[in-house]
């Protein structure tokens, strides 16, 4: 009876618990009771970079024997203690994958010794945990009064499978970024088990009568447990699922032919208020005293559908907020669009000024697209990337033999842009000699290729751009004032990203959409804490840096939602909230509150979103007084 009672409590821990630590602490308590043991652990096996196995605990008895070990346990146990010494009793379990029974550890040659002060080890049992044909962890218990034997190992077999299923399901959660079509049927089943553990778990008998439902299930469907236990599970199903359900079970029990057992599928659930909502349902079977018990794992897909709708709304919003390839609806961008339309209506030269990465070339392309030259070529030249001699040749062309290496006639950018627009980026970096030639070309609408005396008429609109203050360079004597005045007939100043923070969410989601296509990842929209950090960063690299940051985060993200620790380190470590005069601590408090709101109060998920360990997250909650 004690064995049955402990097993029942262990199963209830697995079915009803969503917190990992609470789950494994409960399993360890059951294990110690089943094994009549003084202390023990449940752990997961991993491989290090050299391929050597080691153990990280999910639950372990606190047997600290001095202040140092007490402090070490309290600081590290919540995240898992690691054990790498394989020349021990439990090390043999990991390397051989077989049980180790040691009823006289002091004389056992496999024993690796104990630290000074360690509690006495009178007997030890180590058992491997297997799932899908491979070892994924182990349990260890110690100091059973009468020692350990094969009968106990046999009795513990169902319990070990429960522990293995829990570890494998949690491991699947860490690998959820893998595409579903690459997963085996077993992995898909484990994903469904884990996902539903954070949502709803319902157990029914072979007649379809509900025997238990966890708190998440009550919240999901809007019933209390008392109302549902004893009712038929079809209460939670709309037609036609309600009508088909009983026939599925009876057909399976009669023939063994399953249409739903072990298979994950999308169906509709029915809430108490009559609302239908999409769910992912996985049904598994277990035996209790030779009687079939079915466990339904239910994940609410409403958030996914809401996320899809949010993406559609975002696309509509982006369509309304675009000007050419530029994105933004803030007042500075609305003003920029008006100026672009103004300068595009004529054919005069334009100087675009703005910081690096602010989108000056996009502005130039927008001017070209809105002008009467839109059907002509748009030729972009990075002036700062070319040497003086090469820049002259590239701009105006050259004749064969004009200089060493000129083996044939070559058209220049001016000729290539005939009838269209020539965009000269980094114009402030060209030499005085090229400035003179460029000024002459603008004034006369003629160019003379290097090595040719006669000039050629050109029909080209000039748009130049710079991230420098050309008025300062004129005063310094490095840029010609007459050229500046010729270029600055039309003048556009592109706002820095920090001057239009209102556009950051639009830009970030647009770049994330591009990365979905580029990587094939089904990324969720950015969570509030992540967006909060992006909106408060100074962005010295402007839009180009934001795009790079989203690309970086998407590549490094290991699941379907970007968290704070996926962002580039310079963004993670910024002094946030200085723009609002708030303290660093209040910003952290705001991020934590936002993370809890985003995850519906799930502290484990909130800690993961913020890139913190669970222990650190709980400590921050306590320090900041957040309930």
Buried (B, 14 or more C-beta within 10 A) or exposed (E): EEBEEBBEBBBBBBBBBBEBBBBBBBBBBBBBBBBBBBBBBBBBBBEEEEEEBBBBBBBBBEBBEEEEBEEEBEEEBBBBBEBEEBEBBBBBBBEEBEBBBBBEBEEBEBBEEEEEEEBEBBBBBBBBBBBEEEBBBBBBBBBBEEBBEEEBBEBBEBBBEBBBBBBBBBBBBEEBEEEEEEBEEBBBBBBBBBBBBBBBBBBBBBEBEBBBBBEBBBEBBBBEEEBBBEBBBBBBBBEEBBEEBBEBBEBBEEEEEBEBBBBBEEBBBBBBEEEEBBBBBBBBBEEEEEEBBBBBBBBBBBEBEEBEEBBEEBEEBBEEBBBBEBBBBBEBBEEBBEBBBEBBEEBBBBBBBBBEBBBBBBBBBBBBBBBEBEEBBBBBBBBBEBEEEEBBBBBBBBBEEBEEEBEEBBEBBBBBBBEBBBBBBBBBBBBEEBBEBBBBBBEEBBBBBBBBEEBBEBEBBBBBBBBBEBEEBBEEEBBBEEBBEBBBBBEBBBBBBBBBBBBBBBBBBBBBBBBEEEEEBEBBBBBBBBBBBBBBBBBEBBBBBBBBBBBBBBEEBEBEBBBBBBBBEEBBEBEBBEEEEBEEEBBBBBBBBBBBEBBEEBBBBBBBBBBBEBBBBBEBBEEEEEE
